[in-house]
Amino acid sequence: MQSEWDEFMESVGCDIFLTYDWCRLWWRHYGKGHRLCVFVFRCQGDMVGLIPMYIEKLWLGPVYLRIGKIVGTDFTSATIIPPIKKTVQKEIIQELYKHISCLRWDVLYLGPIAGIYRDFDVMLQLFREYLGRDNRIRSKQKFVQTYYMLSGKEDKIIGLSQKQQRNIRHKYKTLHRLLGDDDTTIVSQFASGENVKLFFDDFCEMHRRRWQTVGKSGYFGEWPGSRQFHFELAREQLRHNRLRLLRVKAGTHTLGYKYAYEFGDTYMEYLDARLDSGKFRRAGLGQIMFSEQLEKVVQKRVKYIDALCGKYAHKQHLGGKMLPVHNLFVYSGKLNSRFRNFLFYVLAWLLCTCYYKIWFYRVAPRLPFRRRPLWKIWASTQMFV
C-alpha cells in the first residue's frame, strides 16, 4: 500500500509525518510493546481515509491507562492534518468509532493537529455528536505553530516587511566584512546520496555544540533515540526526493545547516544548526541561512514553510504567522476509566512540574554533569498537561 498511502496523504494535504516511511520507521524505533491499529476507509474502492493509530498501555506510578494515539506523534515534533476526505468526514468518524469501540481503551488522543488545518471545529462537533453520548470530548490548545506563507512575488513571504528585507541584506554585508573578502561566494547545497551521512553527522555535531554553550544538549541529546531515528528517516526520504538537508558555506567556513523536508506544497523546517561563535556571532547567520533556504524554496511549487511549534519573536520578524495547535481527547465514559483518567492526569501534572519544568530546565543545566535524555514516560504523557 505504500504508493497508494503516500499519494492519498498528499491528495488531502497531509504533512510528511503521516507518510508510509515516516510511520514505518517511527514504529520500528518507538512502537515496541504497543498494539498497531491502521484504519483504512474506502468508498467504491477508492481510499477516502487512512488513520494509523496504536494502543499503548501506559503506567504512571500505580495507575495505568490504555491510550490510543496517532503513529509518529510521540518523541517527535510532529503535528498532523487528519487524513480523511472532507466530503465523507461524518461517515468516517462514525465508522472509526464503530471499530474502535471493539478495542479496550481509556482515552483517545488525536493530535497535535496542525495550525493550518481549517476544519477542526467541524471535526470537533462531529466527535461530540457521535462519540459524546457515551464519552467525554475535550479540546485543548497548548501551543502555536509558525507558518511562512509564500506570495509567489518578489517579496517571497507574505508579511516580510521592507525593513526586514533590508536588514537581511545588511547581514550579508556584515558577513562579507567579517570574512575580509566581498567576493567570497556563499554556496548552498542539499545533501545527496553520496554525502548524506557526512552532512547529517556534521549537522548533529554543530547543533550539539551550539546548545552546549547554554548548558543544554540540543534536540538529539534530549529526545531518546532521536539521532538514529532521524538519520534513517533522512536516508529513506532522500530516496523519495523529500529530504532538504541544506548546508550553507562561505569559502572554507561551514556557516550552518537547515534540516527540512518537502512534501506536496509544504516545506517543513525541522531543525537548524549554525556557527555561532567568535566573530560570526555578529553576522546574524540565522537570517542569512533562512534567506538561502528561501531562495531554494521559491523555485518549487511550495505554498508555505511550516516552522513547527513554538512562539519565537525572530520568526515573527521574518514574516511568520502563528496559528493555534489543537489537541482532541476522547475520554471513555466507563466509571473505572474515569477514575483512572483523573488520577493519571494528577500524576502527569506532578511529573511535568517537578521533573520537566523544575529539574530538567532549571536545575540540571546548572550542574556540572552530562545531561541525560528526557524520560520516555514524560514524553508519552506531556500532552495531557
Beta strands, then each sheet from edge to edge (+ up, - down):
strand 1: 35-43
strand 2: 46-60
strand 3: 63-70
strand 4: 107-113
strand 5: 135-149
strand 6: 186-190
strand 7: 243-250
strand 8: 253-263
strand 9: 266-274
strand 10: 304-309
strand 11: 321-332
sheet 1: 1+ 2- 3+ 4+ 11- 5+ 10- 9- 8+ 7- 6+
end
